[in-house]
Amino acid sequence: MDKKNAMRAGAVAAGTTLMMLLMSSPALALTRDDGDDPGTGLSVIDTVGLFVVAPIVLFAVIAGLVMVLDKSKKQA
């Protein structure tokens, strides 16, 4: 009985995923809308800097500020 329910759940999940993939076709992204004015693309260096380096630097700055400004430890 459990195997039958697992198969049914798998079929429902696969069907739902297939329907979502079919309804959100990436071909619709090729159609320009009125007033659409895309800018220039990012270079590889810009992309790496924006999505890799900037979050790491931001994390390091926040962590550094938390460690420096932490006053809960008594300094003897």
Secondary structure, 3 states (H helix, E strand, C coil): CHHHHHHHHHHHHHHHHHHHHHHCCHHHHHCCCCCCCCCCCCCHHHHHHHHHHHHHHHHHHHHHHHHHHCCCCCCC
